[in-house]
Amino acid sequence: MAAVVKLSDLPIGASAVVREFPKAASGSVRLREMGLLAGTRVTLVRCAPFGDPIEIKVRGYHLTLRKSEAEHVLVEPSEP
């Protein structure tokens, strides 16, 4: 089992599985509605020049997140 890291710390092109997700934050409801749930595989596609926002691929579509949102999502890096 690989170490759990923040989604915002994932290197570009890396895949991971969402392990922990904030349940109380108001923004987390929006992310869950868009398919970012525990057990979901995500891939970090790219980051903006200054690192914010980041773009991930989740459930077949691309989703852009603020780095502050991605810092609360814990993922386990995995093979693509």
N, CA, C and O of each residue as an XYZ file, in Angstrom:
320
protein
N       0.845     -1.185      0.000
C       0.000      0.000      0.000
C       0.883      1.239      0.000
O       1.746      1.386      0.866
N       0.679      2.114     -0.946
C       1.479      3.327     -1.077
C       1.029      4.361     -0.041
O      -0.064      4.277      0.520
N       1.899      5.325      0.187
C       1.588      6.393      1.141
C       0.477      7.285      0.588
O       0.360      7.475     -0.623
N      -0.318      7.818      1.479
C      -1.397      8.722      1.093
C      -0.823     10.138      1.032
O      -0.133     10.577      1.952
N      -1.117     10.852     -0.068
C      -0.626     12.217     -0.270
C      -1.797     13.125     -0.643
O      -2.887     12.651     -0.964
N      -1.560     14.413     -0.598
C      -2.574     15.374     -1.034
C      -2.665     15.347     -2.552
O      -1.656     15.153     -3.230
N      -3.840     15.535     -3.081
C      -4.032     15.597     -4.525
C      -3.192     16.719     -5.120
O      -2.687     16.584     -6.234
N      -3.037     17.812     -4.403
C      -2.256     18.947     -4.897
C      -0.761     18.627     -5.005
O      -0.041     19.324     -5.720
N      -0.274     17.580     -4.305
C       1.140     17.201     -4.336
C       1.452     16.135     -5.370
O       2.613     15.753     -5.519
N       0.465     15.652     -6.078
C       0.650     14.608     -7.080
C       1.422     15.176     -8.274
O       1.125     16.285     -8.717
N       2.409     14.439     -8.807
C       3.127     14.941     -9.985
C       2.262     14.876    -11.243
O       1.345     14.060    -11.330
N       2.553     15.725    -12.202
C       1.793     15.768    -13.459
C       1.911     14.423    -14.167
O       3.003     13.867    -14.287
N       0.783     13.909    -14.632
C       0.730     12.630    -15.338
C       0.512     11.433    -14.435
O       0.279     10.328    -14.924
N       0.582     11.632    -13.121
C       0.428     10.525    -12.180
C      -1.050     10.217    -11.948
O      -1.904     11.103    -11.979
N      -1.322      8.935    -11.715
C      -2.675      8.492    -11.386
C      -2.731      8.145     -9.907
O      -1.722      7.797     -9.295
N      -3.922      8.246     -9.348
C      -4.108      7.936     -7.933
C      -5.565      7.572     -7.701
O      -6.429      7.793     -8.550
N      -5.811      7.007     -6.530
C      -7.166      6.655     -6.114
C      -7.502      7.517     -4.900
O      -6.720      7.594     -3.952
N      -8.654      8.155     -4.931
C      -9.084      9.004     -3.818
C      -9.339      8.116     -2.606
O     -10.069      7.129     -2.696
N      -8.732      8.471     -1.464
C      -8.891      7.696     -0.234
C      -9.704      8.432      0.821
O     -10.604      7.850      1.426
N      -9.397      9.702      1.047
C     -10.121     10.471      2.058
C     -10.574     11.780      1.456
O      -9.917     12.358      0.590
N     -11.716     12.231      1.941
C     -12.342     13.402      1.350
C     -13.003     14.197      2.462
O     -13.660     13.603      3.317
N     -12.857     15.505      2.486
C     -13.530     16.277      3.547
C     -15.044     16.207      3.373
O     -15.561     16.432      2.279
N     -15.732     15.902      4.426
C     -17.184     15.733      4.328
C     -17.957     16.970      4.758
O     -19.119     17.135      4.386
N     -17.325     17.839      5.539
C     -18.045     18.980      6.102
C     -17.924     20.258      5.271
O     -18.804     21.115      5.345
N     -16.878     20.403      4.498
C     -16.654     21.649      3.758
C     -17.731     21.852      2.693
O     -18.195     20.894      2.075
N     -18.118     23.097      2.491
C     -19.176     23.390      1.519
C     -18.745     23.065      0.093
O     -19.575     22.638     -0.710
N     -17.484     23.254     -0.239
C     -16.996     22.953     -1.578
C     -16.934     21.469     -1.860
O     -16.961     21.057     -3.020
N     -16.851     20.658     -0.819
C     -16.752     19.218     -1.031
C     -18.046     18.627     -1.585
O     -18.013     17.622     -2.295
N     -19.165     19.231     -1.272
C     -20.440     18.765     -1.836
C     -20.417     18.919     -3.349
O     -20.833     18.018     -4.078
N     -19.938     20.046     -3.812
C     -19.841     20.310     -5.249
C     -18.922     19.293     -5.916
O     -19.233     18.794     -6.997
N     -17.781     18.979     -5.274
C     -16.846     18.014     -5.850
C     -17.446     16.612     -5.896
O     -17.250     15.888     -6.871
N     -18.169     16.227     -4.860
C     -18.829     14.915     -4.865
C     -19.886     14.838     -5.956
O     -20.041     13.797     -6.595
N     -20.611     15.921     -6.174
C     -21.626     15.940     -7.229
C     -21.001     15.774     -8.612
O     -21.651     15.284     -9.535
N     -19.743     16.180     -8.753
C     -19.049     16.048    -10.040
C     -18.317     14.720    -10.170
O     -17.603     14.508    -11.150
N     -18.481     13.813     -9.193
C     -17.934     12.470     -9.317
C     -16.651     12.202     -8.577
O     -16.111     11.102     -8.695
N     -16.133     13.146     -7.822
C     -14.899     12.938     -7.069
C     -15.264     12.320     -5.719
O     -15.566     13.025     -4.757
N     -15.230     10.979     -5.671
C     -15.631     10.224     -4.482
C     -14.503      9.310     -4.046
O     -13.603      9.015     -4.831
N     -14.544      8.859     -2.797
C     -13.558      7.898     -2.313
C     -13.605      6.651     -3.191
O     -14.684      6.149     -3.508
N     -12.442      6.157     -3.578
C     -12.342      4.988     -4.441
C     -12.273      5.307     -5.923
O     -12.087      4.407     -6.741
N     -12.419      6.573     -6.280
C     -12.389      6.997     -7.686
C     -10.947      7.216     -8.143
O     -10.147      7.814     -7.423
N     -10.619      6.729     -9.340
C      -9.286      6.939     -9.907
C      -9.242      8.308    -10.575
O     -10.160      8.681    -11.306
N      -8.168      9.053    -10.319
C      -7.951     10.363    -10.928
C      -6.548     10.417    -11.512
O      -5.654      9.697    -11.069
N      -6.361     11.273    -12.505
C      -5.049     11.518    -13.096
C      -4.829     13.018    -13.145
O      -5.700     13.761    -13.597
N      -3.664     13.472    -12.679
C      -3.339     14.894    -12.749
C      -2.861     15.189    -14.165
O      -1.813     14.696    -14.584
N      -3.616     15.982    -14.894
C      -3.331     16.263    -16.305
C      -2.323     17.394    -16.438
O      -1.319     17.254    -17.137
N      -2.587     18.520    -15.767
C      -1.665     19.660    -15.857
C      -1.964     20.680    -14.769
O      -3.011     20.661    -14.122
N      -0.995     21.572    -14.598
C      -1.121     22.666    -13.636
C      -0.923     23.979    -14.369
O      -0.212     24.035    -15.372
N      -1.545     25.029    -13.874
C      -1.336     26.365    -14.429
C       0.108     26.788    -14.139
O       0.758     26.194    -13.279
N       0.619     27.805    -14.843
C       2.014     28.210    -14.682
C       2.457     28.459    -13.232
O       3.596     28.146    -12.885
N       1.609     28.998    -12.403
C       1.984     29.246    -11.012
C       1.422     28.174    -10.077
O       1.405     28.363     -8.861
N       0.959     27.047    -10.637
C       0.509     25.917     -9.850
C      -0.952     25.939     -9.433
O      -1.415     25.011     -8.770
N      -1.677     26.966     -9.803
C      -3.072     27.061     -9.394
C      -3.868     27.679    -10.526
O      -3.527     28.788    -10.937
N      -4.885     27.057    -11.053
C      -5.520     25.810    -10.654
C      -4.820     24.593    -11.246
O      -3.848     24.712    -11.991
N      -5.348     23.407    -10.890
C      -4.858     22.158    -11.456
C      -6.005     21.494    -12.217
O      -7.178     21.717    -11.915
N      -5.650     20.677    -13.206
C      -6.661     19.966    -13.996
C      -6.474     18.473    -13.780
O      -5.371     17.948    -13.931
N      -7.560     17.792    -13.424
C      -7.510     16.348    -13.241
C      -8.497     15.681    -14.195
O      -9.467     16.289    -14.647
N      -8.220     14.420    -14.485
C      -9.166     13.623    -15.268
C      -9.829     12.664    -14.295
O      -9.160     11.891    -13.610
N     -11.151     12.723    -14.244
C     -11.918     11.880    -13.336
C     -13.170     11.389    -14.066
O     -13.917     12.187    -14.631
N     -13.390     10.090    -14.050
C     -14.570      9.475    -14.671
C     -14.754      9.869    -16.141
O     -15.884     10.029    -16.603
N     -13.643     10.026    -16.877
C     -13.721     10.287    -18.303
C     -13.830     11.745    -18.712
O     -13.937     12.030    -19.905
N     -13.808     12.672    -17.777
C     -13.833     14.086    -18.148
C     -12.798     14.863    -17.347
O     -12.274     14.371    -16.348
N     -12.511     16.069    -17.792
C     -11.501     16.899    -17.152
C     -12.174     17.884    -16.208
O     -13.169     18.523    -16.551
N     -11.603     17.993    -15.003
C     -12.142     18.841    -13.956
C     -11.028     19.753    -13.463
O      -9.930     19.280    -13.169
N     -11.289     21.028    -13.369
C     -10.315     21.989    -12.878
C     -10.647     22.349    -11.441
O     -11.783     22.697    -11.119
N      -9.628     22.258    -10.576
C      -9.785     22.541     -9.154
C      -8.813     23.613     -8.704
O      -7.715     23.739     -9.248
N      -9.216     24.372     -7.724
C      -8.270     25.276     -7.074
C      -7.313     24.414     -6.251
O      -7.688     23.350     -5.758
N      -6.090     24.882     -6.112
C      -5.119     24.136     -5.329
C      -5.588     24.012     -3.879
O      -5.341     22.995     -3.231
N      -6.257     25.032     -3.375
C      -6.758     24.990     -2.000
C      -7.808     23.895     -1.820
O      -7.909     23.322     -0.735
N      -8.585     23.596     -2.848
C      -9.558     22.501     -2.792
C      -8.842     21.154     -2.851
O      -9.190     20.224     -2.122
N      -7.839     21.057     -3.725
C      -7.112     19.804     -3.923
C      -6.292     19.417     -2.698
O      -5.999     18.236     -2.507
N      -5.917     20.380     -1.869
C      -5.128     20.077     -0.676
C      -5.911     19.278      0.354
O      -5.312     18.636      1.217
N      -7.223     19.302      0.282
C      -8.046     18.584      1.253
C      -8.402     17.168      0.808
O      -8.955     16.388      1.583
N      -8.083     16.842     -0.437
C      -8.388     15.514     -0.966
C      -7.135     14.652     -0.852
O      -6.103     14.979     -1.438
N      -7.217     13.555     -0.103
C      -6.080     12.650      0.066
C      -6.208     11.489     -0.911
O      -7.268     10.873     -1.026
N      -5.109     11.196     -1.616
C      -5.111     10.151     -2.633
C      -3.960      9.178     -2.402
O      -2.968      9.509     -1.754
N      -4.109      7.990     -2.936
C      -3.063      6.975     -2.894
C      -2.536      6.786     -4.321
O      -3.260      6.277     -5.177
N      -1.287      7.187     -4.589
C      -0.739      7.027     -5.935
C      -0.794      5.576     -6.398
O      -0.594      4.650     -5.611
N      -1.071      5.392     -7.700
C      -1.192      4.045     -8.267
C      -0.687      4.054     -9.698
O      -0.352      5.099    -10.255
N      -0.640      2.874    -10.273
C      -0.239      2.735    -11.681
C      -1.401      3.187    -12.563
O      -2.560      3.006    -12.189
N      -1.107      3.781    -13.747
C      -2.189      4.235    -14.646
C      -3.029      3.118    -15.195
O      -3.964      3.365    -15.957
